[in-house]
Amino acid sequence: DCEIILEQNFTTPWVHQAYLEPHAAVVVPGTELVVYSSTQGQFAVRAEVSRLLGLPVRKVRVVPMTVGGGFGAKYGLIEPLVAAIAVKLNKPIKMVLTRSEDMVSTTPAPATEFKVRLGANKNGDLLALEADVDMDNGVFPFAFGGIVAMLFGGTYTCPNFRISVRQLATHKPQGGAYRAPGAPQVAFVLESMVDTLIRRVAADPLEWRLRHAVQQGDPTGTGAAWTSIGMKNVLEQAKTHPMLQAAREKNVGVGIAVGAWGGAFSPAGAVCRVEPDGTVRLQVGSVDISGVHSSLVLVAAETLGVDPDQVELVQGDTSIGPYAPASGGSQVTVSVSGAVLDASSGVKAQLLKLAASELEAHVDDLELKNGQAQVRGVPERGLSIGHLAGLAQRKAGGDGPIVAEGRSAMKAGAPGFAVHLAKVHVDPDTGKVTPLEQVAIQDVGFALNPTLVQGQMHGGTAQSIGMGLYEAMRYDETGGHQTANFLEYVFPRASDIPPLETVLVQNPSDNSPFGARVVGEPPLVPGAAAVANAIFDAVGVRITDLPAKPETIWQAMNAK
């Protein structure tokens, strides 16, 4: 029934996470097997080592070390092997991959092929969407299909769609997670098709997207309903940006693209206690790969009315740290902050109860402020939390030391949407693309730590430019790896990244503490798509294969 039908094939290559520190692990045998690992998820590593070596979980202790970059690739790849050798030889064993070993044996983002058909009426309203997707998963399977389907059919409202994803096993490294796995590929393809349709019907690119944007309750591509989301919020914010209003120079283009990430969420625990010197000790089992622990400190400080410098966070290993999910899927802040809030709220209640007894006041008339429990509005009638903690440790017949365990288990996620505006120049003589400016506008829910959030947005945007213009793992016809080091595998240098602007849209989620949303993955998702659309705006060349190489652009420009 469609008056407009668009068909196009797209490809994206294998892309490596390109972390600075390769995979590394040390295992020490003994009464318990101690694993020192540069990992995103210590409990995931413990589970794999115990499973593959047939050991009880209590016999394996994983100590997470400072991580030199992960982006979804460090969940315990070499640790079971190192552990097996350590047990066999009964000696401490260290294994550090060389860069080439890392590139050929780890878990990069898989290559994809999309065959897409899009149908619309003459006004440009979407009526049908069809996609056949092949994913080169390498030697082992990885469950990408659901993510691809969810986002491809769940970004714009469309009454009819069919999405088929085949995951193919080939003689290559195992495909794996790379910061929003599957989502940047979906955004590149979908936003390119949408951009073509918008130009076909001469619609305003932002107004068209606003008209078709999914909202809370709309189905995703797998049929589940979106929870509270902010796609329209970020598009409304983008409408007034000066980049869209400025006059265009020759061979300069501006591209727009939307991206989303549903985000994971998992149960978590935390322990909070107060010391007699007023120190608030917060114990968690999460791995800090992005500075996220600073946000957890702020949650406790806000709850207890103390300066963040007064809060000391202790990252426990698998033997002493409360359970926490792996630091991936953008889930740590939204998952663990709930446990921290629960634990610190328990401590708050204990402090106020003890203070009420000491100050001879009703607990409802007290507050925690500036490091003390005080009568509301009467700061001179107060006791420091350190004094109360010391008293609790000495008081016979009392409730005992000031300490509380917190737990959380979210019922639903806190998805994040982002829109990117990219401005590029295309050299008509060589096809070389020079990024001039990129703007990331993202629904972050509530930014617990705004500086940290902006840092995540900068990093994800830089990586998206790498995906769009530079990065690809290449194999020859026999499966030989042709880009197994940082000389052949090209990614952007600092000088290749344009000025980046971040705009935080605070549309609180209904499902997470303080309304925070997933942050880490969304800034990577729409970036490459925005660059591809900017190239078309500049010189009229539709990029269908990533990365957008100068020779491809030059050939297309000269074939017109």
HUFEN-V865510 format. One record per backbone hydrogen bond with DSSP energy under -0.5 kcal/mol. NH is the residue of the N-H (numbers start at 1). CO is the residue of the C=O. Records with the same first field share a line. If there is no record, write none. Layout:
NH = CO + CO
This chain:
3 = 120
4 = 120
6 = 118
8 = 116
10 = 114
11 = 544
12 = 112
14 = 473
15 = 109
21 = 68
22 = 20
25 = 95
26 = 36
27 = 93
28 = 34
29 = 27
33 = 59
34 = 28 + 32
35 = 33 + 61
36 = 26 + 34
37 = 35 + 63
38 = 24
39 = 37
40 = 74
41 = 74
45 = 41
46 = 42
47 = 43
48 = 44
49 = 45
50 = 46
51 = 47
52 = 48
53 = 49
54 = 50
55 = 50
59 = 56
60 = 57
61 = 33
63 = 35 + 61
64 = 62
65 = 37
68 = 66
69 = 67
73 = 70
75 = 73
82 = 78
83 = 79
84 = 80
85 = 81
86 = 82
87 = 83
88 = 84
89 = 85
90 = 86
91 = 86
93 = 27
95 = 25
97 = 23
102 = 98
103 = 99
104 = 100
105 = 101
106 = 102
108 = 106
109 = 15
111 = 136
112 = 12
113 = 134
114 = 10
115 = 132
116 = 8 + 114
117 = 130
118 = 6
119 = 128
120 = 4
121 = 125
124 = 121
127 = 119
128 = 119
129 = 160
130 = 117
131 = 162
132 = 115
133 = 131 + 164
134 = 113
135 = 166
136 = 111
137 = 135 + 168
138 = 168
139 = 172
140 = 137
144 = 142
147 = 144
148 = 144
149 = 145
150 = 146
151 = 147
152 = 148
153 = 149
157 = 212
160 = 127
162 = 129
164 = 131
166 = 133
168 = 135 + 166
170 = 138 + 168
172 = 170
175 = 137 + 140
176 = 108
177 = 72
179 = 71
183 = 180
184 = 180
186 = 182
187 = 183
188 = 184
189 = 185
190 = 186
191 = 187
192 = 188
193 = 189
194 = 190
195 = 191
196 = 192
197 = 193
198 = 194
199 = 195
200 = 196
201 = 197
202 = 199
203 = 198
208 = 204
209 = 205
210 = 206
211 = 207
212 = 208
213 = 209
214 = 155
217 = 226
218 = 215
220 = 224
221 = 150
223 = 220
226 = 218
234 = 230
235 = 231
236 = 232
237 = 233
238 = 234
239 = 235
240 = 236 + 237
241 = 238
244 = 241
245 = 241 + 242
246 = 242
251 = 538
252 = 249
253 = 424
255 = 422
257 = 420
259 = 418
261 = 416
264 = 329
268 = 408
269 = 323
270 = 406
271 = 283
272 = 404
273 = 281
274 = 402
275 = 279
278 = 275
280 = 310
281 = 273 + 279
282 = 280 + 312
283 = 271 + 281
284 = 282 + 314
289 = 287
294 = 291
295 = 291 + 292
296 = 292
297 = 293
298 = 294
299 = 295
300 = 296
301 = 297
302 = 298
303 = 299
304 = 300
305 = 301
306 = 301
310 = 307
311 = 308
312 = 280 + 310
313 = 311
314 = 282
315 = 313
316 = 284 + 314
318 = 62
320 = 317
321 = 317
327 = 40
328 = 326
331 = 328
335 = 331
336 = 332
337 = 332 + 333
339 = 335
340 = 336
341 = 337
342 = 338
343 = 339
344 = 340
345 = 341
346 = 342
347 = 343
348 = 344
349 = 345
350 = 346
351 = 347
352 = 348
353 = 349
354 = 350
355 = 351
356 = 352
357 = 353
358 = 354
359 = 355
360 = 356
361 = 356
365 = 362
366 = 363
367 = 374
369 = 367 + 372
371 = 305
372 = 369
373 = 383
374 = 367 + 372
375 = 378 + 381
376 = 365
378 = 375
381 = 378
382 = 380
383 = 373
385 = 371
388 = 384
389 = 385
390 = 386
391 = 387
392 = 388
393 = 389
394 = 390 + 391
395 = 391
398 = 395
403 = 401
404 = 272
406 = 270
408 = 268
416 = 261
418 = 259
419 = 441
420 = 257
421 = 439
422 = 255
423 = 437
424 = 253
425 = 434
426 = 251
427 = 425 + 432
428 = 426
430 = 427
431 = 427
434 = 425 + 432
435 = 433
436 = 423
437 = 423
438 = 499
439 = 421
440 = 501
441 = 419 + 439
442 = 440 + 503
443 = 417
444 = 442 + 505
445 = 505
446 = 444
448 = 446
450 = 447
453 = 449
454 = 450
455 = 451
456 = 452
457 = 453
458 = 454
459 = 455
460 = 456
461 = 457
462 = 458
463 = 459
464 = 460
465 = 461
466 = 462
467 = 463
468 = 464
469 = 465
470 = 466
471 = 466
473 = 14
474 = 472
476 = 480
479 = 476
482 = 474
483 = 474
489 = 485
490 = 488
496 = 493
497 = 493 + 494
498 = 496
499 = 436
501 = 438
503 = 440
505 = 442 + 503
506 = 504
507 = 505
508 = 506
509 = 515
515 = 512
516 = 513
517 = 444
518 = 414
523 = 519
524 = 521
525 = 521 + 522
526 = 522
528 = 524
530 = 526
531 = 527
532 = 528
533 = 529
534 = 530
535 = 531
536 = 532
537 = 533
538 = 534
539 = 535
540 = 536
541 = 535
542 = 540
543 = 541
544 = 542
546 = 11
548 = 468
549 = 547
553 = 549
554 = 550
555 = 551
556 = 552
557 = 553
558 = 554
559 = 555 + 556
560 = 556 + 557
